[in-house]
Amino acid sequence: MQFVRPAFATYQRRFGRAPRPMLGQPASRQADLSADLRLFATTFAAGFLFVSILIG
């Protein structure tokens, strides 16, 4: 028995996948580390403030 497929799923392997991006030079590791530390500090401060208000 053959099922009728909608027009948007004609090629099932590529369905729902975005085109692959062109990769250039990798970003420097130093910039990634500073961004990660800033994200950690911001998250920690927000969590500390939230818990302080919740307890107090």
N, C-alpha and C positions, 0 to 999 in steps of 0.2 A: 504494500500500500504506500502510495506516495503522498506526502503532505504538501499543502500549498504554503509557500513561504511568502512573507510580505516583501515588498520591493527593497526595503532598507537592509535586509539580511541576506542578500544574494550571495555574498562571499563571506561565509561565517567565520573564517579564521581572522579576518581583519575587523570584524564587527566590534565596536566599542573601544578601539585602540587609536590613539592619536598618532600622527606621523612622528617618526623618530627625530629628535632635535639634532642639529649639527653641533658637535662638541668642538670647542676651541681649546685654548690652553687651560689647564686646570687652575683654579683659584689658589692663591697662596695660602699656605697652612696658617700663617700668622693671623691673617684676617679672619679665618674661621674660628680660631681659638679665642680671639677677643670678642667676637660676636657671641660665641657660646658662653663665655664668662659673663657678659652683660645680660644675656637671657637668664642665666642661672641666678644672678644677683637680683634681677627684677622679680623673678618668680619667688625667690626666697623672701624678699622684702614684702611682697604682696601677701604671701602666706602668713608671715609673721604678723603683719598688721591685721589680717582677717582673724587669726586666732586670738590676738590680743583684745580685739573688740568683742569677740565671741565670749571670751572668759570674763572680761571686765564688765 
